[in-house]
Amino acid sequence: MLRLLLPLLLLLTCGSCYMGQATHDQVLDSAAIEQLQPGQNTAGDVVRLLGAPNEVVELGDGSAWLYQSTNAKSMGIWLLLFGSFGTDNQSDRCWVFFNSAGILTHYGASFHAKDAEYHLSGS
């Protein structure tokens, strides 16, 4: 009995930890986004610069395309019978808007994927 109990007790008292990072979707190129010119670029130009969008939303008299890339950092620690885990997801996003003729009317971008941090919950 002791031979079975001892390995189990050792396993329960050992600590462990992990850290991981994952990027979802294609990373956005801020230099390509800066080349966008409302009133001049077409939907085809935007696809050549940024690739296929993650999402397309049809609007009343046009459309909006979402480009997004997410960076997730996660970590966890397990000590005895206590565990703490945390994940931070930050995204780069760019919305581009087109009129009914497929001409770029305006766009907006935010870049926060690089701000993802490792942390444990409660910290």
C-alpha positions in Angstrom: 0.0 0.0 0.0 2.8 2.4 0.9 4.4 1.8 -2.6 1.2 3.2 -4.2 0.7 6.0 -1.8 4.2 7.4 -1.9 4.3 8.2 -5.6 0.8 9.8 -5.3 1.9 12.0 -2.5 5.0 13.0 -4.4 3.0 13.9 -7.4 0.6 16.0 -5.3 3.4 18.0 -3.7 5.3 18.7 -6.9 4.7 22.1 -8.5 4.5 22.8 -12.1 4.0 25.8 -14.4 3.5 26.7 -18.0 3.7 29.7 -20.3 2.4 29.9 -23.8 1.8 32.3 -26.6 -0.4 32.0 -29.7 -1.1 34.3 -32.6 -4.4 33.9 -34.4 -5.0 35.1 -38.0 -2.5 36.9 -40.2 -0.5 39.7 -38.5 -1.6 43.1 -39.8 0.9 45.2 -41.6 0.7 48.8 -40.5 2.8 50.0 -43.5 0.2 48.5 -45.8 -2.7 50.1 -43.9 -1.0 53.5 -44.2 -1.1 53.1 -48.0 -4.9 53.1 -48.0 -6.4 56.3 -49.5 -10.1 56.9 -49.1 -11.8 57.9 -52.4 -9.0 56.3 -54.5 -8.6 52.7 -53.4 -11.0 50.0 -54.5 -12.0 46.8 -52.8 -9.6 45.0 -55.1 -6.7 47.3 -54.0 -7.4 46.6 -50.4 -7.4 42.8 -50.9 -4.0 43.2 -52.7 -2.6 45.2 -49.8 -4.1 43.4 -46.8 -5.4 40.0 -48.1 -8.8 38.5 -47.5 -10.7 40.1 -44.6 -11.7 38.1 -41.5 -15.3 39.3 -41.6 -17.5 41.2 -44.1 -20.5 43.2 -42.9 -23.1 44.4 -45.5 -24.3 47.8 -44.7 -27.3 49.7 -46.2 -25.4 51.3 -49.1 -22.0 49.6 -48.8 -19.9 47.3 -46.7 -17.4 47.1 -43.9 -14.5 44.6 -43.8 -12.7 43.6 -40.6 -9.1 42.6 -40.5 -8.0 41.3 -37.1 -5.0 39.5 -35.6 -4.9 38.4 -31.9 -2.0 37.7 -29.7 -2.7 35.5 -26.6 -0.3 35.0 -23.8 -1.2 32.6 -21.0 0.5 31.1 -18.0 -0.3 29.0 -15.0 1.2 27.6 -11.9 0.3 24.6 -9.8 1.6 24.2 -6.2 0.3 21.5 -4.0 -3.5 21.8 -4.2 -3.5 25.4 -5.4 -3.5 26.5 -9.0 -3.6 29.9 -10.6 -4.0 30.6 -14.4 -4.3 33.6 -16.6 -4.6 34.6 -20.2 -4.3 38.0 -21.9 -5.8 38.4 -25.4 -4.9 41.6 -27.3 -5.8 42.4 -30.9 -4.7 44.5 -33.8 -7.8 45.5 -35.8 -8.6 47.4 -39.0 -12.1 48.2 -40.3 -12.3 49.4 -43.9 -15.6 50.8 -45.3 -16.7 50.9 -48.9 -19.5 52.6 -50.7 -21.9 50.7 -53.1 -19.4 51.1 -56.0 -16.6 49.4 -54.0 -14.6 52.5 -53.4 -12.9 52.9 -50.0 -14.7 55.7 -48.0 -12.8 55.5 -44.7 -10.9 53.2 -42.4 -9.8 52.9 -38.8 -7.1 50.8 -37.1 -5.8 50.0 -33.7 -2.7 48.1 -32.8 -2.6 46.4 -29.3 -1.5 42.8 -30.0 2.0 43.6 -28.9 0.6 44.7 -25.5 -0.4 41.2 -24.4 1.3 40.2 -21.1 1.8 37.1 -19.1 -0.1 37.2 -15.8 -1.8 35.1 -13.3 -5.5 35.7 -12.4 -5.8 38.1 -9.5 -2.5 39.8 -10.3 
